[in-house]
Amino acid sequence: MRSARLTLALDSGAVALPPDGPIAVFRPRMGDDLSVLPKARVTVVQGFKPDHDAFAGLGYKTRIAGEGGYAAALVCLPRSRAEAHATLAAAAAQVVAGGPVIVDGQKTDGVDSIHRELRGLVAVTPAQSKAHGKIFAFPAGAELAGWAGQEMAVDGGFVTRPGVFSADGPDRGSALLAEALPDRLPARVVDLGAGWGYLARAILSRDGVQRLDLVEAEAEALDCARRNVTDPRAQFHWADALAWKPETPVDAVVCNPPFHSGRAADPALGAAFIRAAAAMMTTSGTLWLVANRHLPYAQVLTDSFREVEEIGGDSAFRLTRAARPIRPRS
């Protein structure tokens, strides 16, 4: 879809790339086809580890954050409006003045509203529509400085940034799980999908914890976690939770797994987190899990652990304690 729109815009002359100079592509997703762009000139700017690694594996130059001096940029519009604003502001600031900032997005990701907002601030080209989305461009400049992403202070003395999960404060599921953790936890704990560190602080407040590994795929969220969790027992890992392995098996995992891929609900993602948690623990390890009640995790839990019990929650969330991981037969 992205490739079709970009090809349309370039072939029709609606958008033009400079003849030389580096091109930044902000926040493309795994599977996006960027082959219409000159690969040798492209830098993929992506802080989500699985997507970052996918483009690196294809031979693209990759960075977590842009470095500036780009001749042009393509912004692959994220679904969060706050993140979209921040990404567009970063692109406009990092492209040379007057260079094209190309914006591509699905209608379901709010591309129409972003186009309308930009028309009130900059000279925007007419949008080209194709494959349930739109593409357009505007010249880089200082007009979007007010959209630049700013750290936000939330209750509890935490800081977050636009676009990270639950940026306005701890989500209800994590709050319930933090309250339900026992007064004492084992020595080696993993916070799998740690976000900006809310659950990590709760874990470290319990007796017994000697080391906590925070595993988080989104670089922005992990940067916030480093600010929010200063306990020397904490170790930080920018990693795909489904691929990361501890040096030695751990005693416990605490997890509020994601269950969306983009806008689409994907319960298989949460199920994969559960299997990954089981695989990284000792045979006497324990998983502390929160998930929406409607998600079908019962089977994967009983397939992965010998002991599974519901320990609380509310009408929307279920808290589960699962212990003694089942090792697959060799």
Summary of the structure (lengths in Angstrom):
residues: 330
radius of gyration: 21.6
end to end distance: 42.3
largest distance: 64.2
contacts: 1119
relative contact order: 0.10
helix: 30%
strand: 31%
